Amino acid sequence: MSGTSSDRRADGRTRVTVLVALVANLVIAVAKAVGGFVAGSPALLSEAAHSVADSLNEVFLLAALRRSRRPADERHPFGYGKERFFWSLLAAVGIFVMGGCFSFFQGFEALRNGTEEKFSGYVAGLAVLGVALVAEGASLLRALYQVRGQDGGRGGLRDPALRTVVAEDATAVLGVTLAIAGMALHMVTGQVVWEASATLGIGLLLVYVAYRLGRDARDQLIGEAADPELSARIRALLRAQPEIDSVEALFTMKLGLDSTLVAARVDLVPGVDSETVEEAAVRIKRSVARTVPEADKIFLDVTDRPAAEAREGPAATGERGGA
């Protein structure tokens, strides 16, 4: 599935948001790394690792945006929509390994060996963190603006790429705030425990965010059902069809950001002949697809109650758009 023009426009806006975050993180990562080595600050170095991880993750998300819109082919008849979830999972792993683990290492090293910083180092470090806070905040506002503009804020967070950017930027703002507080308290008290604690706090924050993002991506990769509201709409629409007596079973699975597989087993009202069954099945599928655009892969298992015992099995109809 290559997506509709509105889907491609949404992807274009998301791509701009990811690029803004990528540029901001690359610039900030260099500034934090230089400032961290000059000042000897564990909190600043952990924030540099955080920004490097975020930069790599933005590359993953750009790959997700490009690859997930490839059309279905013989090897992947349901399309490549789940690529979006796969690359988002890699981004979560990157946050955990490159950001969280490095922050824990820096924090424990600071507690064990201590660290000495000059006043000029504090000033340089705090200045870098101040600039980083402004840049990360601007990137977060850009992402939140896009989220608000997509389906009143509900649709934006369905997109794992945009959700990851929002999570990264929000975590970056909190992490920089922790680093500023830790460095400032270290400067005032002379106790490295404040900065080390801030570094460990940044690590905990990154691990938590990585866990949440990874859990969401895992659920979608292994076959997450459609939202209950969407499933309820499809079930109600099927029940409203004059040829359908009952909906015996309804199964849904997200195939991508805006692609959902729907498989339903329905019983028809008595007296429907075989020709009418096929015509009704085609019409019902088109009705569902027209009313619920996300349902672009629809399969019906149709049974005519009076004739069910005379047949070896229920007549099945294919995907939307089939005969």
C-alpha positions as CSV (number, residue, x, y, z in Angstrom):
1,M,0.0,0.0,0.0
2,S,1.5,3.2,-1.1
3,G,-0.9,5.4,0.7
4,T,-3.3,8.2,-0.3
5,S,-2.3,11.7,-1.1
6,S,-3.4,12.8,2.4
7,D,-1.3,10.1,3.9
8,R,1.7,11.2,1.9
9,R,1.2,14.8,3.0
10,A,1.0,13.6,6.6
11,D,4.3,11.7,6.1
12,G,5.8,14.8,4.6
13,R,5.0,16.8,7.6
14,T,6.3,14.0,9.9
15,R,9.5,13.9,7.8
16,V,10.1,17.6,8.3
17,T,9.5,17.2,12.1
18,V,12.0,14.3,12.2
19,L,14.6,16.3,10.2
20,V,14.2,19.3,12.5
21,A,14.8,17.0,15.5
22,L,17.8,15.3,13.7
23,V,19.5,18.6,13.0
24,A,18.9,19.9,16.5
25,N,20.2,16.7,18.1
26,L,23.4,16.6,15.9
27,V,24.3,20.2,16.8
28,I,23.5,19.7,20.5
29,A,25.3,16.4,20.7
30,V,28.6,18.0,19.5
31,A,28.1,21.0,21.8
32,K,27.4,18.7,24.8
33,A,30.3,16.4,24.1
34,V,32.8,19.3,23.8
35,G,31.4,21.0,26.9
36,G,31.3,17.8,28.8
37,F,35.0,17.0,28.1
38,V,36.1,20.6,28.8
39,A,34.1,20.8,32.1
40,G,34.6,17.2,33.1
41,S,30.9,16.9,33.7
42,P,29.3,13.5,33.8
43,A,25.8,14.9,33.5
44,L,26.8,16.8,30.3
45,L,28.5,13.7,28.9
46,S,25.4,11.6,29.6
47,E,23.3,14.2,27.8
48,A,25.7,14.1,24.9
49,A,25.2,10.3,24.6
50,H,21.4,11.0,24.9
51,S,21.6,13.4,21.9
52,V,23.7,10.9,19.9
53,A,21.2,8.2,20.5
54,D,18.3,10.5,19.5
55,S,20.2,11.4,16.3
56,L,20.6,7.8,15.3
57,N,17.0,7.1,16.1
58,E,15.9,9.9,13.8
59,V,17.8,8.2,11.0
60,F,15.8,5.0,11.9
61,L,12.5,7.0,11.8
62,L,13.4,8.5,8.4
63,A,14.0,4.9,7.1
64,A,10.6,3.9,8.6
65,L,8.8,6.7,6.7
66,R,10.3,5.8,3.4
67,R,10.1,2.1,3.6
68,S,6.7,1.6,5.1
69,R,4.9,3.2,2.1
70,R,6.2,0.7,-0.4
71,P,3.4,-1.0,-2.3
72,A,2.5,-4.6,-1.7
73,D,4.2,-7.2,-3.8
74,E,4.3,-11.0,-4.2
75,R,6.5,-11.6,-1.1
76,H,4.6,-9.1,1.0
77,P,1.0,-9.2,-0.1
78,F,-0.2,-7.1,2.8
79,G,2.4,-4.3,2.2
80,Y,5.2,-3.0,4.3
81,G,3.3,-0.9,6.8
82,K,4.8,-2.8,9.8
83,E,8.2,-1.5,8.8
84,R,7.1,1.6,10.7
85,F,6.9,-0.4,13.9
86,F,10.1,-2.3,13.3
87,W,12.2,0.8,13.0
88,S,10.5,2.4,16.0
89,L,11.5,-0.7,18.0
90,L,15.1,-0.2,16.9
91,A,14.8,3.5,18.0
92,A,13.7,2.3,21.5
93,V,16.6,-0.1,21.7
94,G,19.0,2.8,20.7
95,I,17.6,5.0,23.5
96,F,18.1,2.2,26.0
97,V,21.6,1.1,25.0
98,M,23.2,4.4,23.9
99,G,21.4,6.8,26.2
100,G,20.3,4.9,29.3
101,C,23.3,2.5,29.8
102,F,25.9,5.3,29.1
103,S,24.2,7.6,31.6
104,F,24.3,4.9,34.3
105,F,28.0,4.3,33.5
106,Q,28.8,8.0,33.8
107,G,26.8,8.3,37.0
108,F,28.4,5.4,38.8
109,E,31.9,6.5,37.6
110,A,31.3,10.0,39.1
111,L,30.2,8.5,42.4
112,R,33.1,6.1,42.6
113,N,36.0,8.4,41.4
114,G,34.5,11.9,41.9
115,T,35.2,14.7,39.5
116,E,36.7,18.2,39.7
117,E,35.3,21.1,37.7
118,K,36.6,24.6,37.4
119,F,34.3,27.6,37.6
120,S,34.8,28.3,33.9
121,G,33.8,24.7,33.2
122,Y,30.6,25.1,35.1
123,V,29.8,28.3,33.2
124,A,30.6,26.7,29.8
125,G,28.5,23.6,30.7
126,L,25.5,25.5,31.9
127,A,25.7,27.7,28.8
128,V,25.7,24.7,26.6
129,L,22.8,23.1,28.5
130,G,20.8,26.4,28.3
131,V,21.2,26.5,24.5
132,A,20.3,22.8,24.4
133,L,17.1,23.4,26.4
134,V,16.0,26.1,24.0
135,A,16.7,23.9,20.9
136,E,15.1,20.8,22.4
137,G,12.1,22.8,23.5
138,A,11.7,24.3,20.0
139,S,11.9,20.8,18.5
140,L,9.3,19.5,21.0
141,L,6.9,22.4,20.2
142,R,7.2,21.6,16.5
143,A,6.3,17.9,17.1
144,L,3.4,18.9,19.4
145,Y,2.1,21.3,16.9
146,Q,2.0,18.5,14.3
147,V,0.3,16.2,16.7
148,R,-2.4,18.8,17.5
149,G,-3.0,19.3,13.8
150,Q,-3.6,15.6,13.0
151,D,-7.2,14.5,13.8
152,G,-7.5,17.0,16.6
153,G,-4.4,15.5,18.3
154,R,-5.8,11.9,18.3
155,G,-4.2,10.8,15.0
156,G,-0.7,12.1,15.5
157,L,0.2,9.8,18.3
158,R,-1.0,6.8,16.3
159,D,2.1,7.3,14.1
160,P,5.0,5.6,15.9
161,A,7.6,7.8,14.2
162,L,5.9,11.0,15.4
163,R,5.3,9.4,18.8
164,T,9.0,8.6,19.1
165,V,10.0,12.1,18.3
166,V,7.6,13.6,20.9
167,A,8.9,11.1,23.5
168,E,12.5,11.8,22.6
169,D,12.1,15.6,22.7
170,A,10.1,15.6,25.9
171,T,12.7,13.3,27.5
172,A,15.5,15.6,26.3
173,V,13.9,18.6,27.9
174,L,13.5,16.8,31.2
175,G,17.0,15.4,30.9
176,V,18.6,18.8,30.2
177,T,16.6,20.2,33.2
178,L,18.0,17.5,35.4
179,A,21.5,18.1,34.1
180,I,21.3,21.9,34.8
181,A,20.0,21.2,38.3
182,G,22.7,18.7,39.0
183,M,25.5,20.8,37.7
184,A,24.3,23.9,39.5
185,L,24.0,22.1,42.8
186,H,27.5,20.6,42.3
187,M,28.9,24.1,41.6
188,V,27.2,25.5,44.8
189,T,27.9,22.7,47.2
190,G,31.1,21.2,45.7
191,Q,29.5,17.8,46.1
192,V,29.6,15.6,43.0
193,V,26.8,13.5,44.3
194,W,24.3,16.0,43.0
195,E,25.6,15.8,39.4
196,A,26.0,12.0,39.6
197,S,22.4,11.7,40.9
198,A,21.2,13.8,38.0
199,T,23.1,11.6,35.6
200,L,21.5,8.5,37.1
201,G,18.1,10.2,36.9
202,I,18.7,10.8,33.2
203,G,19.5,7.1,32.8
204,L,16.3,6.0,34.6
205,L,14.3,8.4,32.5
206,L,15.7,7.1,29.2
207,V,15.3,3.4,30.2
208,Y,11.6,4.1,31.1
209,V,10.9,5.9,27.8
210,A,12.7,3.1,25.9
211,Y,10.6,0.5,27.6
212,R,7.3,2.3,26.8
213,L,8.2,2.8,23.2
214,G,9.6,-0.7,22.8
215,R,6.5,-2.2,24.4
216,D,4.2,-0.3,22.0
217,A,6.3,-1.4,18.9
218,R,6.3,-5.0,20.1
219,D,2.5,-5.1,20.4
220,Q,2.1,-3.7,16.9
221,L,4.7,-6.1,15.4
222,I,3.2,-9.3,16.8
223,G,-0.3,-8.4,15.5
224,E,-2.2,-5.8,17.6
225,A,-5.9,-5.6,17.1
226,A,-7.6,-2.4,15.8
227,D,-8.8,0.1,18.4
228,P,-12.0,-1.1,20.2
229,E,-13.9,1.9,18.8
230,L,-13.0,1.0,15.2
231,S,-13.9,-2.7,15.8
232,A,-17.2,-1.7,17.2
233,R,-17.9,0.5,14.2
234,I,-17.2,-2.4,11.8
235,R,-19.3,-4.8,13.8
236,A,-22.2,-2.4,13.9
237,L,-21.9,-1.7,10.2
238,L,-22.0,-5.5,9.4
239,R,-25.0,-6.0,11.7
240,A,-26.8,-3.2,9.9
241,Q,-26.6,-5.0,6.5
242,P,-30.0,-6.4,5.5
243,E,-28.5,-9.8,4.3
244,I,-26.6,-10.4,7.6
245,D,-28.5,-12.3,10.4
246,S,-25.6,-12.2,12.9
247,V,-21.8,-11.6,13.2
248,E,-20.4,-14.7,14.6
249,A,-16.8,-13.5,14.9
250,L,-14.8,-10.4,14.0
251,F,-11.0,-10.3,13.9
252,T,-8.8,-7.2,13.2
253,M,-5.1,-6.6,13.0
254,K,-3.1,-3.4,12.3
255,L,-1.0,-3.8,9.2
256,G,0.4,-0.3,9.3
257,L,-0.4,3.2,10.3
258,D,-3.5,3.4,8.2
259,S,-4.0,-0.2,7.1
260,T,-6.1,-2.7,9.0
261,L,-7.0,-6.3,8.1
262,V,-10.6,-7.3,8.9
263,A,-11.8,-10.9,8.9
264,A,-15.4,-11.6,9.8
265,R,-17.5,-14.7,10.0
266,V,-21.2,-13.9,9.4
267,D,-24.5,-15.8,9.1
268,L,-26.9,-14.6,6.4
269,V,-30.7,-14.3,6.8
270,P,-32.7,-17.4,5.6
271,G,-33.5,-17.7,2.0
272,V,-30.5,-16.0,0.4
273,D,-29.5,-17.9,-2.8
274,S,-25.9,-18.4,-3.9
275,E,-25.9,-15.7,-6.5
276,T,-27.2,-13.2,-4.0
277,V,-24.6,-14.3,-1.5
278,E,-21.7,-13.3,-3.8
279,E,-23.3,-10.0,-4.7
280,A,-24.1,-9.2,-1.1
281,A,-20.5,-10.0,0.0
282,V,-19.0,-7.6,-2.6
283,R,-21.5,-4.9,-1.6
284,I,-20.9,-5.4,2.1
285,K,-17.1,-5.2,1.7
286,R,-17.4,-2.0,-0.3
287,S,-19.7,-0.5,2.3
288,V,-17.2,-1.3,5.1
289,A,-14.3,0.0,3.1
290,R,-16.1,3.2,2.2
291,T,-17.2,3.9,5.8
292,V,-14.0,2.8,7.4
293,P,-11.1,3.8,5.1
294,E,-8.5,2.1,7.4
295,A,-10.1,-1.3,6.7
296,D,-8.3,-1.9,3.4
297,K,-8.0,-5.7,3.6
298,I,-11.4,-7.2,4.2
299,F,-12.3,-10.9,4.2
300,L,-15.8,-12.4,4.8
301,D,-16.6,-15.9,5.7
302,V,-20.3,-16.1,4.7
303,T,-22.7,-18.8,5.8
304,D,-26.3,-19.1,4.6
305,R,-28.0,-20.8,7.6
306,P,-30.5,-23.0,5.9
307,A,-28.0,-24.3,3.4
308,A,-25.1,-24.6,5.7
309,E,-25.3,-28.3,6.2
310,A,-25.6,-29.0,2.5
311,R,-22.2,-27.4,1.8
312,E,-18.8,-28.8,2.7
313,G,-17.8,-25.4,4.0
314,P,-18.7,-21.8,4.1
315,A,-18.3,-19.7,1.0
316,A,-15.4,-17.3,1.4
317,T,-14.9,-14.1,-0.4
318,G,-11.6,-12.3,-0.9
319,E,-10.0,-9.0,-0.2
320,R,-11.7,-5.7,-0.8
321,G,-11.9,-5.0,-4.5
322,G,-12.3,-8.7,-5.3
323,A,-15.3,-10.2,-7.1
